[in-house]
Amino acid sequence: MLSFTQAVWAETKATGVRVVAVSPGPTDTAMNTRHMPGKREPGSVADTVMSALRGRGPAVVDGGLNGFQTFVFGRLLPASLAARIAERSLRRAALGH
């Protein structure tokens, strides 16, 4: 999704159309009531999105913890290891552990 958004951003850059991929991370919503570290309020996420729309880049990661995790999982760890860790984490979350 990120690569697609970046491509559309580049295509529309000179047209005045803003395209931004948003990676919000855990956000406090009716669907996500579980306590999680780094969980953000919807208004804070919206502020990040609006700021990104005023900026020039094709993507934004909301929240410090989410930004750190994105950096580690996207740039430092091998993709196969990052995928295994993410799978385990999502499986535990789905099971309520």
N, C-alpha and C positions, 0 to 999 in steps of 0.2 A: 504494500500500500504506500509506503514511504517513497519508494522509487517512482511509482506512478504519479504521486503528488508532485514530486520534484520535477518530473518531466512536464506535467501540465503547467506548473509554475513557470518553468523556463519558456514554454510555448506562449504563455499569456503575459509575460513580464512587461512587454511594451504596450499592452492594451489598456492598462488601468484596472484590469480584473485581478483581484487578490486571491491567491490560492495558498492555503497553509494547512499542513498536516499537524494535527494536535495529538500529543501523547499525554493524556491527563493523569494516568496512574490511578491509585485508589481515591475515589471521590465519595463523600457522604451523600448518598441518595437513598430513596425508598427501596431500591433494589440492592443496596450495599450497606446494610446496617451494622455489619460486623466490625468490631474494633480492629484497626490495622495501623501499624506504624506509618507515619507520613501521610495519613489520610487527609485529603483536602476538602475544604468547603466549596460548594458549587460556585459561589460568588468569586472566590479566589481563582478558580479555574477560568471562569468567564473573564476576569480581569487579565489573566495571562493571554487568553485568546485575543481579546481586543487589542492588547499591546502588540501582539504578534501581527495582527492585521495592519497596524500602523507602521510596522517595521518593514524590512526588506527581504527577510529570509523565507525559505519554503517550508520550514518546520519549526515546531516549538515543543519542548518537553516541560510540563508543569510540575513545580515543586522540587525542592532541593534533593530529597531522598530519591525521588523518581529520576531526576537528572543524573544522580550518582550511579544508580542501578543501570540506567540506560548506557552510560559511559562504560561501566565495567562489563556488562553483558554484550554490548555492541562492539567494543573496541579492544578490550583486554583479554577476554576469554575466547578460546576457540569456539566456533559456532556450534559444534556438536556437543560440547560440554554445557554451553549456555542453554541449549535446547533441552538437555536432560534435566538440568536444575529447574528450569521453568516448568517442565512437565511434572516433576515431583511436587513442586510448590502448588501448581494448579490442582493436581489430584488431591493433595491434602486439604486445600481450601474447599473443594467440592464435597469432600467427605466430612468437613466440619472439624478438622483437627487443627 
